[in-house]
């Protein structure tokens, strides 16, 4: 007869000897994430690249933006200050998510990870939680930096954007939420494809190229596909104001973000199933 694997303590059974808890999985994944050089440089690109590009875009476009506002043109949107995050931030967040798992397959480190922690779903969940927390913080800081730096040339033309304007605060916090979601989207694609270049190419094509091309499909099908493409749906939460001129083509901000998160969760679940069934 073997000895029991748990013993009763003052507060109940103690964990089975030698079995790491989920907090240990998170701690292990955090150590890997923060010690990889690509994480540091990708986050620097997310923050500094987004802020710098927003400033340069607004500097170049401030004069025309002021003229468009004066002429009452509906496409003169104040979220011009967030364009750096829309370009550089999206790419950096997605790439970070992909590389957080694909690099382990490239180096063979995934075998060591699974030897130390065979409970695969917990590894995936831990990676997703850490990415969301880290990228949201950096993404939110980048969104505020885009807002304030982009405003500098706009204020010089007396067309600056205020935090009290409709949708601005939601758009800034939405920027942090959106890039955090994109990092998990990248993680899911990394688990699905297990190849860095392939996952990055396919994901960025979905966000930047295919997301725009599907609107060329005529009729209601084309309009629906355009709305539900990940980049189109998720980015609505970063838009300032109501964008009523786009109402027939895009979801409302929170609706679009919800659709995006559901798409990410579906991919993540599929990735988890494949991760459990595939060999390392």
C-alpha positions in Angstrom: 0.0 0.0 0.0 1.5 3.3 -1.0 1.6 6.4 1.1 -0.9 9.2 0.5 0.3 12.0 -1.8 -1.4 14.8 0.3 -1.4 15.5 4.0 -4.0 17.4 6.0 -2.9 20.7 7.3 -4.5 23.4 9.3 -6.2 24.9 6.2 -6.8 21.7 4.3 -4.8 19.4 2.0 -1.4 20.5 0.8 -0.4 20.2 -2.8 1.0 17.0 -4.1 4.8 16.9 -3.7 6.7 17.9 -6.7 3.7 19.4 -8.6 4.2 23.0 -9.5 1.2 25.3 -9.1 -0.1 27.7 -11.7 1.8 30.6 -10.0 5.0 28.7 -10.7 4.0 28.4 -14.4 3.4 32.1 -14.5 6.7 32.8 -12.8 8.6 30.6 -15.2 6.9 32.1 -18.3 7.6 35.6 -16.9 11.2 34.9 -16.5 11.4 33.7 -20.1 9.5 36.6 -21.5 11.5 39.3 -19.7 14.9 37.8 -20.4 14.5 37.5 -24.1 16.1 40.5 -25.9 13.4 40.6 -28.5 10.8 41.4 -25.9 12.7 44.5 -24.8 13.2 45.8 -28.3 9.7 45.0 -29.4 8.2 46.9 -26.5 10.6 49.9 -27.2 9.4 49.9 -30.8 5.8 49.7 -29.6 6.2 52.8 -27.3 8.8 55.0 -29.0 8.0 54.0 -32.6 4.3 54.7 -32.1 4.8 58.0 -30.4 7.4 59.2 -32.9 5.4 58.2 -36.0 2.3 60.0 -34.5 4.3 63.1 -34.0 5.7 63.0 -37.5 2.4 62.3 -39.2 0.7 65.1 -37.3 3.6 67.5 -38.1 3.2 66.7 -41.8 -0.6 66.8 -41.9 -1.4 69.6 -39.4 -1.8 72.3 -42.0 -4.1 70.2 -44.2 -6.0 68.9 -41.2 -6.7 72.4 -40.1 -8.0 73.3 -43.6 -10.1 70.2 -43.8 -11.7 71.0 -40.4 -12.4 74.6 -41.5 -14.0 73.2 -44.7 -16.2 70.8 -42.7 -14.8 67.7 -44.3 -16.1 64.6 -42.5 -12.9 62.6 -43.0 -10.9 65.1 -40.9 -10.9 62.9 -37.8 -9.1 63.9 -34.5 -7.8 60.3 -34.1 -5.0 61.4 -36.5 -3.0 61.6 -33.3 -3.2 57.8 -32.9 -2.0 56.8 -36.3 1.4 55.8 -35.0 -0.2 53.3 -32.7 -2.4 52.1 -35.6 0.7 51.4 -37.7 3.8 50.6 -35.6 2.0 49.6 -32.4 -0.2 47.0 -34.1 2.8 45.4 -35.8 5.0 45.4 -32.6 2.3 43.9 -30.4 1.4 41.2 -32.9 5.0 40.3 -33.5 5.7 40.1 -29.8 2.8 37.7 -29.3 4.0 35.4 -32.2 7.6 35.3 -31.0 6.7 34.6 -27.4 6.0 31.0 -28.5 7.4 30.6 -32.0 10.9 31.3 -30.8 10.7 28.3 -28.5 9.9 26.1 -31.4 12.7 27.6 -33.4 15.4 27.1 -30.7 13.9 23.8 -29.5 13.3 25.3 -26.1 9.7 24.1 -26.1 11.0 20.6 -25.3 12.6 21.8 -22.2 9.5 23.7 -21.3 7.3 20.7 -21.7 9.7 18.5 -19.8 9.6 20.9 -16.8 5.8 21.6 -17.2 3.8 18.9 -19.0 0.5 20.7 -18.4 0.4 22.4 -21.7 -2.8 24.4 -21.4 -1.5 26.1 -18.3 1.6 27.2 -20.3 -0.7 28.7 -23.0 -2.9 30.5 -20.4 0.1 31.8 -18.5 1.7 33.2 -21.7 -1.6 34.9 -22.6 -2.1 36.5 -19.2 1.5 37.9 -19.1 1.2 39.3 -22.6 -2.1 41.0 -21.9 -0.8 42.6 -18.7 2.6 43.7 -20.2 1.4 44.9 -23.6 -1.6 46.7 -22.1 0.6 48.8 -19.8 3.1 49.6 -22.5 0.4 50.1 -25.1 -1.6 52.5 -22.8 1.6 54.5 -22.2 2.2 54.6 -26.0 -1.4 55.7 -26.6 -1.0 58.6 -24.2 2.4 59.5 -25.7 0.8 59.5 -29.2 -2.0 61.7 -28.0 0.3 64.3 -26.4 3.1 64.3 -29.0 0.6 64.3 -31.9 -1.2 67.2 -30.4 1.9 69.4 -30.4 1.8 70.3 -34.1 -2.0 70.4 -34.1 -2.2 72.8 -31.2 0.2 75.1 -33.2 -2.5 75.3 -35.8 -5.2 75.8 -33.1 -6.9 72.5 -33.9 -5.6 70.4 -31.0 -7.5 67.5 -29.5 -8.7 67.6 -25.9 -9.2 64.7 -23.5 -12.7 66.1 -22.9 -13.6 65.6 -26.5 -16.1 62.8 -27.3 -14.6 59.4 -27.4 -11.0 60.5 -26.7 -10.5 58.8 -23.3 -12.1 55.7 -24.6 -10.0 55.8 -27.7 -6.7 56.1 -25.7 -7.6 53.3 -23.2 -8.9 51.4 -26.2 -5.5 51.6 -27.8 -4.0 49.8 -24.9 -6.7 47.2 -24.9 -6.4 46.7 -28.7 -2.7 46.1 -28.8 -3.0 43.8 -25.8 -5.6 41.8 -27.7 -3.3 41.8 -30.8 -0.5 40.3 -28.8 -2.7 37.4 -27.8 -3.9 37.1 -31.5 -0.2 36.7 -32.3 0.3 34.1 -29.6 -2.6 32.1 -31.0 -1.2 32.3 -34.5 2.2 31.2 -33.1 0.7 28.1 -31.5 -1.3 27.3 -34.6 1.6 27.6 -37.1 4.7 27.2 -34.9 6.7 29.1 -37.4 7.8 32.8 -36.8 7.9 34.1 -40.4 4.7 32.3 -41.4 2.7 33.4 -38.4 3.8 37.0 -38.8 3.2 37.1 -42.5 -0.3 35.6 -42.4 -1.4 37.7 -39.3 -0.2 41.0 -40.7 -1.7 40.2 -44.0 -5.1 39.6 -42.3 -4.8 42.9 -40.4 -3.4 45.3 -43.1 -4.1 43.8 -46.5 -6.9 41.2 -46.6 -8.9 43.4 -44.1 -9.1 46.1 -46.7 -9.4 43.9 -49.8 -12.6 42.1 -48.7 -14.6 45.3 -49.1 -14.1 44.8 -52.8 -16.5 41.9 -52.6 -19.9 43.2 -53.7 -23.0 43.3 -51.7 -23.8 42.5 -48.1 -21.2 39.7 -47.9 -18.4 42.1 -48.6 -19.6 44.6 -46.1 -20.0 41.9 -43.4 -16.6 40.5 -44.1 -15.0 43.9 -43.8 -16.6 44.5 -40.5 -15.5 41.2 -38.9 -11.9 41.1 -40.1 -9.8 41.2 -36.9 -8.0 44.5 -37.6 -11.2 46.3 -38.7 -13.3 45.1 -35.8 -10.7 45.5 -33.0 -9.4 48.9 -34.0 -12.8 50.5 -33.7 -12.3 50.9 -30.0 -9.3 53.2 -30.7 -11.3 55.6 -32.8 -12.3 59.0 -31.4 -15.9 60.3 -31.7 -18.8 58.4 -33.2 -17.4 58.2 -36.8 -21.0 58.3 -38.1 -19.8 58.6 -41.7 -18.5 55.0 -41.3 -21.5 53.6 -39.5 -22.6 51.4 -42.5 -19.1 49.9 -42.8 -17.9 49.4 -39.2 -19.1 48.2 -35.8 -19.6 50.5 -32.9 -16.4 50.7 -30.8 -17.2 48.2 -28.0 -19.2 45.9 -30.4 -16.2 45.7 -32.7 -13.8 45.1 -29.9 -16.0 42.3 -28.5 -16.1 40.7 -32.0 -12.3 40.9 -32.1 -11.9 39.3 -28.7 -14.2 36.5 -29.6 -12.2 35.8 -32.7 -8.9 35.8 -30.7 -10.4 33.4 -28.1 -11.6 31.0 -30.8 -8.1 31.0 -32.3 -6.5 30.6 -28.8 -8.8 27.6 -28.1 -7.9 26.0 -31.4 -4.2 26.6 -30.6 -4.6 25.0 -27.2 -6.2 21.9 -28.7 -3.4 21.5 -31.2 -0.8 22.2 -28.6 -2.2 19.4 -26.5 -2.3 16.9 -29.4 0.9 17.7 -31.3 4.4 16.5 -30.5 6.9 19.2 -29.5 
